[in-house]
Amino acid sequence: MMTRERIRGHLLIFSANLIFGINYPISKWLLDGRLTPEFHTLARMIGACALFWLLSLFMPREKLSLREIGILFLCSFCGIAGNQTLFIQGLSMTSPIDASVITAGTPIIVMLLAAVFLREPITRMKSGGVLLGAAGAVGLVLQSGQGGSAAAASFAGDACVLGSSLIYAVYFVFSKPLSEKYGAVTMMKWMFLFAVLEVAPLTLPAIVRPGGAFAAPPDARTFAGMAYVIFGATFLAYLLIPMAVRRIRPTTASMYNYVQPVVACALAILFAQDVFSAGKLLAAAAVFLGVYFVTKSKARRDMAT
């Protein structure tokens, strides 16, 4: 039965991925000769870290154990520092089509990890929904005309995006117990603090060099894009994710990754960068049908009854 809390969880994770979907072309635009990947990564982490710690001043204080802080350190690497560093580096070296197709495999990895570590059952409906959603996402991306040529892709870029997807799946699974115990702001303020400490030593040497931050003189559009990346696609989106994961299963939450190529395709059509077709409509329908199947599949508590 779909309870009010589960509905809220679906709306929260849908909103986060809607924001991520809009961020995809914005970040690609910024990385195409405006910002360096190192500055893009560190700026969004420092900005979000400052916002989360500022917000925490107005929230109830929650005390974590040393073990839980260690888990959050791992989650910060898998969900933020390592994930974003690899993804941004990969996106700067490969084509959006390759990146989208590779990230479509994230829910499959999450499903397998959740079965091992959280003992969530892999039912026919769940596995079928994951595969249907993946097929829809890949089909939608391959039909899109916005991705550029295959020549823009590289093995190193694809490998970075694949690594990003693998560790992001680990984050979804290992953050579930903590998200049920602590508030989103508490989790995120520590995770982003750890992420800054993890990423700064790797990015600062490149940033402090001449031209290491801005690849071209910044204008108002560049700063507007950065504002969206920091406040929208980092602070707000990452605030919504743990709020959603505490209400729905990790595999279900990860299925909403497939919303991102749908949003990217819709934006491309809206701005006349792509054209609408029946094939794209069917692919988008497959994505949402896959999400529905995973949502309706039995959880561990249902299998025990």
N, C-alpha and C positions, 0 to 999 in steps of 0.2 A: 504494500500500500504506500502511495506517495504522500508522506506527511508534509506538514508545513515547513519543517526544518530542512527536509530533503529538497523541497522545491526551492527554498532559499539557497541551498548549496549549489543547485544547478544554475540558478540565476547569477550567483557570484562567480562561478568558474566560467560561465558563458561570457560575462562582462569582461573578465580578465583576458580571455582569448580574443574578444572583439578588440580590446585595446592593443593587444599584441599584433593582431592582424593589420590594424591601421599603422602600427609602428614599422612594420616590415618595409614598405616602400619609403617611408621617411628616413629610416636608418640607412637604407641602401643609397638614397639621395645624398645624405650627409657624408657617407663614406666614399662617394664618387667625386673626389677632388676637393672636399671641404674640410673634413676632419680626418685625423689619423685614427686608425683602429684603437691604438693605445689610449689616446685622449678620450675618445668616445666611451670606452669601457670604464676608465677611472672616474671620469666626470659624472657618469650616471650613478656610480656606486657611492661616491662622496656626497653627491646631492641627495640621494635617497637616504643615506645613513644619517645625515644632518636632519632631514625631515622626520624620520622615525624617532630619533632621540628627542627632538623638539616636541613631537606629539606625545611621547611617553611621559613628559612632565605633567600632562593633564589626565593621565590614566592611573588606575590603581597599580601599586607596585607589586610585582610577582617575583618571588625568590626561586632561583633554580639551583639544583644540586650540581656538584662538580661533574658528575657523570652526564647530566643533561646538557651542561655547557659544552662538554666534549662532543655530544651528538649534534648540537647546534653548529659546532665548528665544522663537522663533517658535512652537515646540510648546507652550510654557507658555501663550501667549496663546490658541492655537487649541484646546488640549485642556483647559485649566483656567480661566484668568482670563476670557477673552472668552466661552468656552463656558458656564461656570457663571454668570457675571454676566447674560448674555442669557437663559439658561434660567430662572434664579430670578426675574428681573424678568418674563419672559413668563408663568411659571406663576402669579405673583401677580396677573396681569391677565386671564388667559384660563382656560378650563375644562380639566380634565384630559383630556377627550376630544379637544379640539382639539390639545393638546400631544402626546398619544400618536400621533395620526394623522400629524401633521407629522414627528415624529421617525422614523416608519416609513420615511421616504424616505432616511435616512442611508446605508444600505448601497448604494442605487442610486448615490448621489454618490461613495461610496468606490470602487465598481466602475469608474466612469468615470475618476476621478483615477488609480487604480492602472494602468489601461490606458495613460494618457498618460505618467505619470512613472515607473512601474515596469515598463511594457511587459508587464503581465499580460494574457493573452488574455481577450476576452469571448466565451465559448462559449455555445452554445444552452442547455446544461445550467446554466451559471452564471447567465445572465440569467433563465432560467426559474425557477431556485431563488430568486433575489432577488425577483422579482415575486410568486411564490407565497407567500413568507414575508411580503412586504408586504401582500398581500391578506388573509392569515390574521390579521396583527396588527391591521389596520384593521377587519376583520370582528369580531374579538374585542372591540375597544374600543367599536365602535358598538352591540354587543349588551349591553354592560355597563350596569348601572343606576347605577353609582357616580359617573359623571362630572358629574352636575349638568346643568342646563339649558343650552341653547345661548346663552341670554341672558347667561350668565356669561362668555362669550368676548368678546374685543375684537380689532380689527385690529392694534393696537399689540402686544398680547400675542402674537398669532399670528406677527407679523413678528419679534419677539424670539426665539421658539422656532425659527423657520425659520433665522434667522441663526446660532443656536447649533448647529443640525444641520449647516449648511454648513461652518463652521469646524472642527467636530469631525471631519468627514470628512477635512479637510486634515491634521489631527493624525494620524489613523490611517495615512495614506500616508507623510508625511514623518518619522514617528518610527520606521518600520520599519528603515531602515539602522542607526540608532543603537542600537536595541533588540537588534540582532544583535551589536553590538560591546561594549556596556557593560551593567553590571548594572542592575536595576530601581531599586535604592536610589540609585545615582549619578545616574541620570536624574531621578528624582522629587525628590531634595533640591534640585537646581538649578532644576527646573521650578517647584516650589512657592515657592522663594525669589523667582524672577522674577515669579511670579503675585501674590505679596503686594505686591511693588514696583509692579506694574501696576495692581492693584485698590485699594490703600490710598488713593491720592490722590482716587479717585472716590467712595469710600464713607465715609471718615472725616468729611468735613464734615457729612454727614447723621447719622452715628452719634453725634457729640459733642453734638448738639442734645438738649434735654430730650425723652425718649421716643424717641430715635433708635435705640436698641438693642432694648429690649423694649417691645412694644406694650401689654403687660399685665404686672403683677407676676409674675415667674417662680415656678413651684412645682417640686416634685420631678419631675413628668412632663415639664415643659419641659426641665429639665437632662438627664433621661434621653434625650429625643429628640435634644438637641444632642450628647450623647455618641455616640449611634449615627451621626448625620450626620458627625461629625468622625472618629471612629475607624473605623467600619465603611464608610460610603458614600464616604469621602474617602481616608483613609490606607490601609486594607486593599484597597479596590477598585482604587485607582490603583496600588498595588503589584503587583497581579495582572495588570493590562492589559499593560505592557511585557513581562512574563514570558511572556504568551501570544502577543503579536505577534511575538516572536522565533522562535516555533515554528510559527506558522500564517500564512496569507496575510491581508493587511488586509481584503479583502472577506469572507473567512470569519469573521474576528474581529468585523467590524461586523454580520454577520448575527445574532449573539447579542443585539443590541439588541432583537430581537423577543421575547426571553425576558421582558423587563420587563413588557409588558402582560399576558402569561400569568400572571406572578407576582402582579401587581396584581389581576387578575380572581380568581385562586385565593384570595387573602387576603380579598377582598370576599365571596366565597362562604363561606369559613371563618367569618367574623365576622358572617354573616347580613345583609350589606349588599347582597348580590346572590344570584341563584338559578342553579343549574346547569341547563344545557340542552344538547341534542344539537348545536345550532348552535355553541355555544362549544367543545364538544369537537372538532368538525370544524375550527374556526378554529385551535385550538391545534395540531391534527395538521398543518394546512397550514404553520404556522410551522416545526415541527420537520422536516417533509418538505422544506421549502425550504432549511433549514440543511444537510440531508443532501445535496441536489443540488449545492449550492455546494461542499461538502466533497469530493464525488466528481468535480467538474469538473476539467479538466486545468489544471495550472499551466504557467508559461512553460518550465520545465525539461522538462516532459513533451512540450510541443509541438515541442521541438528534437530529440527522439529519434525 
